[in-house]
Amino acid sequence: MTASRQPAEPVTGTSPRPISRTVFTQGWRDATFLHWALEPDRVAPLLPAGTVPDTLDGVTYVGLIPFRMLRIGFLGAPGLPYLGSFAETNVRLYSVDERGRRGVVFRSLDADRLLPVLAARWVARLPYLWSRMRIRRDGSRISYTTQRRWPGPVGASSRIDVRIGERLTDPDPLARFLTGRWGLHERFLGRTAYWPNEHPEWPLHRAELLHLEEQLLAPAGLPGIAGAPDSVLYSPGVDVRFGPLSAR
């Protein structure tokens, strides 16, 4: 940690840095958040230069998060109904940079639409992967399945079943820490960059994990994670705006 590093910004329900110009928009729907606590030293080597693990009460977290992506739109244009809508499951870590900006670092993003996967890999340099995926909702029960197709490891999969519970009227500090994220850190053209976003506060629900099979954490550089998650949450979703990418 350098002497010039600023303290981490407060955890907030909405962005502390509203964006001034919209580059693209997305809808995130039917999101389930599974999280395991980890020692910060375990994930530090997986983060971009200039960032460190973001922690709460001395630990950091890895998230396995399936959801529906809805109608990605660019530069104010209407969202794309087919190419911009797909199922996604991501593995993410939590980071803070030298300016104190909290963010996420994606270790993998499985999606079931090939063209957006190719565009995200080659243009945005994000670790998207093409997978067969399905999301099914039956009353308060929702299930997500993922099976990787390309580039691999082929066949890496997950199956997640949860029962959605009551709305959280006052989310606890952990729920706020895991969901109050206003940008992502990534390596882009040889530098660490920050991509800011903003959206309304997440409407969060308790959730009960009914079934979990997963083979996505180990290929993302996080082997040996076993046992029940430390946090299980569900949200019907939010609409999101992203601002311009900036160097740290």
N, C-alpha and C positions, 0 to 999 in steps of 0.2 A: 504494500500500500504506500503510495507516494504522499509527500507532504502537501501537494496541491489538490489532493482528492477532497471533494466537498462531501458533507454528510448526505445520506440518502434523504430524498424528499419525503414528506409525509405520505402515508397510505391514505388515499382518498377514494370516495365512491365515484367521482367523475374526474376528468382530466384536470390536473393543476396547470396545464399548458395548452389551452384550446388552440387548435390548428387554424391558421389563417387562410390556407388554400387547400382545397380538396383535390387529391390526385385520383383516388378511386374510392368506391363505396362497396360495402358488403353487408349481407344479413347473416347473422349467426343464430341458428335455431336448434332447439332440442339438444342442448349441450349438457353432457354429464362430465363432471370433474372428479377424477380419481387421483389422489395424491399420497405419496409416501415420503416420510421425513428421511433425510440423509445428512451425514456429516458434510460440512462445506468443503473440506479438503478432497472429498471424493469426486466432486463435480467441477472443482476449479480448473483442472486441465482441459475440460470440455468447453470452456467459455472463450469468447473472442478476446483478443488482446485489449487491455485497458478496462476490462470489466472483471468483477469479482462476484462470488455467489451472494445473492441477497438472502438475508437470514431473518428469522423470527424466533426469539428465545433460544438463539444459539444453533439452530438447525436451518437447513434449506430444504427444498422439496423438488421432486420430479413429478410431473403431471402426465397422465394418460387421458386424453380428452377427445371423445368422439362427438360429432355434431353434424348438422346440415349447413352447408354453405348455400346462401341464397342470393342469386342475381348480382354477381359482381358487375359494377359499372365503372366507367373511366371518364374523368374530366367532366363530370356533370351529366353525362349521357345516361339514358335509362339502363338499368341493369339487364344483363343478358339472361333470358329465361332458361336456355338449355345449357350452353357452354359455361355460363356463370353460376350454375346451380348443381351441386353434387354433395355426396357424403364425404366426410373427412375424419380422420383420426390422427391426432398429433401427439408427439412426445416432446415435452418442453421442460426447460429449466428456468430458474429465476436469477436475474442479474441486476447489478447496479453499476453505473459507470462513474468516471472521475468527476462528472458534473452533478452527480447525485440522482440521475434519472433512473428510475426503476423500469425494468423491462423483462421480456422473456427471450430465451434463446431456444430456437426450434432445433431439435436433434433429428426429427423425421416428421414428415407430413404425408400420410397416405391419403390418396383421393381416387375416386372412381371415374374420373373424366380425363382422358389421355391428353387432349390438347392443352388444357390449363396446366397439367403437370409439366409438359414440355416447356411451355411459356415461362412458368415460375422457375424452373431449373435454369434455363438458358438466359433469361432476361433479368430476373430478380435474384438469381443465385441462391434460391432457397432449396432445401433438401426434400423436395416433393418426390413421391413415388407412386406409381400406378398400381392400383389394387382393385380387387372385387370387393364391393362393400354393400351392406344392406342395413337399413334402419327400419324397425317395426315398432309401432305403438299400439298397445291394447289397453285402453283405459289408463290406469296409473302405472302400468308396466311398459318399459321401453327396452328394446334390445338392439345391439349394434354388433355386426360381424364384419371383419376385415380379413382379406387374404391377399398377400402381396403378389404382384405379377412381374413388375419391372421397376428398377434394375435389380432388386434383390435385397436380402436373400429371398429367392422365390419360395412362396409357401409360408413365410412368416405370417402369423395370424393373431387375431384376438377375437374373443367373444365376451361381451359385457351385457349383463341383464341387471336392471335396477327397478325398484319400485319407488315412484315419486311420492314424496310426503308433503307435509304442510309448508306453506310459505314462511320464510324467515323474515319477520318484521324488523329484527335488529340483529343482523349477522355478527358473529363474533369476530375477534381480531384475526383469527386464522383465515376465515372465509374472505374477509376483506383483503388480506395480504395476498391470497392466491388469485383473486379475481380483479383487484384494482390495479391493472397493468395498462400503461398508456404508451406502449411502444415496444419494438423488438430490436434487439442488438444482433447484428450479423456481420460477417466478413464480406465486403463488397469491393471488388477491384483492388484487392490488397490492403484495404483499410477496414477498420471497424466503423460501421455506420449505425445510425439510429433511425428507425422508421416510426414516427409518432402516429397515434390514433386517438380518437375520442368517440364516446358513445354514452347513452344514458346509464345510470347505475344498474348493474345486473339485478334482475329480480331472481332471487335465489330460493331454492327449496331444499329441505332435508331430502335425503335419498338413502334407500336401503340397498346394498349390494346383494343381489340374489345369486349371481354366478359370474365367475371371472376365469377365463383362460387367456393368457397373453404370451406372445413371443415377439413383442415389439420393443421392449425395453432393452434387452441384451444387444440386439443389432444397433441400437442407438448409443451404445457405449456404456450401458448401465446394467451389467450382468449381476445375477445373484440377488435380485430383489424378490423377496418372497413374503407371503403372509398377506393379511387383509390391509387395504389402504388405511392410512391415518385420517383421511378426510374423504367423504363422498357427498357431492352436491349436484343439484340439477338446476338448470335454468331454461325457461321457454325461449330466451334469447333476446338479442338487442340488434339494432341497426348501427353500423359503424362507418366512420369516415377516416381515411388515412391522409396524412399530409406528405410533403416532400421528404425524401430520404436526405439525411445530412450526415456529414462526417462527425465523429465524436470530438 
